[in-house]
């Protein structure tokens, strides 16, 4: 498995947070790259990445809109947070 660094995650998160208010049908290579980094972070159980990735799927930011994946990632995050607390 490819390890994602904190710097890569922070870049992806910053890029996605910048884009979320501007949801439309256009998706640039940077948006797609940010989503790919978030996917890698989510695979490594990074809770905030899971949540933000869920928002990306919900909004179609950097990826195709996919409500099922949006719900899955947000629920996974909620379950993890519930278990930790």
BALOPA-420302 format. One record per residue (C-alpha): chain; x negated, y, z; residue in three letters; residue number from 1. Coordinates in Angstrom, 2 decimals, padded with zeros to 5 digits, m for minus. Example, Ala and Ser with C-alpha at 12.3 -4.5 7.8 and 13.67 -1.06 7.14 Angstrom:
2
A|m012.30|m004.50|007.80|ala|1
A|m013.67|m001.06|007.14|ser|2
END
This chain:
85
A|000.00|000.00|000.00|unk|1
A|m001.25|003.49|m000.83|unk|2
A|m001.62|005.60|002.28|unk|3
A|m000.16|009.08|002.07|unk|4
A|m002.11|011.77|003.86|unk|5
A|m000.58|014.42|006.09|unk|6
A|m001.68|017.03|003.56|unk|7
A|000.17|015.24|000.74|unk|8
A|003.27|014.92|002.90|unk|9
A|003.16|018.59|003.92|unk|10
A|002.82|019.61|000.25|unk|11
A|005.79|017.47|m000.74|unk|12
A|007.88|018.75|002.14|unk|13
A|007.07|022.40|001.39|unk|14
A|007.88|021.94|m002.29|unk|15
A|011.21|020.23|m001.59|unk|16
A|012.26|022.74|001.11|unk|17
A|011.52|025.51|m001.39|unk|18
A|013.67|023.82|m004.06|unk|19
A|016.69|022.63|m002.06|unk|20
A|018.53|025.99|m002.24|unk|21
A|018.08|026.09|m006.03|unk|22
A|019.85|022.87|m006.97|unk|23
A|020.49|022.58|m010.69|unk|24
A|019.90|020.10|m013.50|unk|25
A|016.30|021.09|m014.17|unk|26
A|013.58|018.90|m012.70|unk|27
A|009.93|019.75|m013.17|unk|28
A|006.94|017.46|m012.92|unk|29
A|006.07|019.07|m009.57|unk|30
A|009.54|018.27|m008.22|unk|31
A|009.19|014.65|m009.30|unk|32
A|005.70|014.47|m007.80|unk|33
A|006.99|015.85|m004.49|unk|34
A|009.75|013.22|m004.42|unk|35
A|007.23|010.46|m005.16|unk|36
A|005.10|011.63|m002.22|unk|37
A|008.19|011.70|000.00|unk|38
A|009.01|008.14|m001.09|unk|39
A|005.52|007.00|m000.08|unk|40
A|005.85|008.75|003.27|unk|41
A|009.30|007.20|003.80|unk|42
A|007.86|003.75|003.03|unk|43
A|005.43|004.40|005.88|unk|44
A|008.39|005.16|008.16|unk|45
A|007.86|008.92|008.30|unk|46
A|011.24|009.90|009.75|unk|47
A|011.37|013.49|008.46|unk|48
A|010.37|012.30|004.97|unk|49
A|013.28|009.84|005.03|unk|50
A|015.70|012.63|005.86|unk|51
A|014.33|015.07|003.27|unk|52
A|014.30|012.31|000.64|unk|53
A|017.95|011.66|001.45|unk|54
A|018.66|015.35|000.84|unk|55
A|016.83|015.14|m002.49|unk|56
A|018.99|012.22|m003.57|unk|57
A|022.09|014.07|m002.37|unk|58
A|021.22|017.24|m004.30|unk|59
A|019.48|015.67|m007.29|unk|60
A|016.30|017.61|m006.50|unk|61
A|013.30|015.99|m008.17|unk|62
A|015.33|012.86|m008.92|unk|63
A|018.72|011.75|m010.18|unk|64
A|021.57|012.35|m007.80|unk|65
A|022.28|009.12|m005.91|unk|66
A|024.76|009.38|m003.05|unk|67
A|024.21|005.77|m001.92|unk|68
A|020.46|006.34|m001.52|unk|69
A|021.14|009.70|000.14|unk|70
A|023.36|008.05|002.73|unk|71
A|020.95|005.13|003.19|unk|72
A|017.96|007.38|003.91|unk|73
A|019.91|009.68|006.22|unk|74
A|021.38|006.70|008.11|unk|75
A|017.99|005.03|008.45|unk|76
A|016.60|008.24|009.91|unk|77
A|019.53|008.56|012.30|unk|78
A|019.09|004.98|013.50|unk|79
A|015.36|005.45|014.06|unk|80
A|015.89|008.69|015.96|unk|81
A|018.64|007.06|018.06|unk|82
A|016.38|004.09|018.92|unk|83
A|013.41|006.33|019.80|unk|84
A|015.44|008.56|022.07|unk|85
END
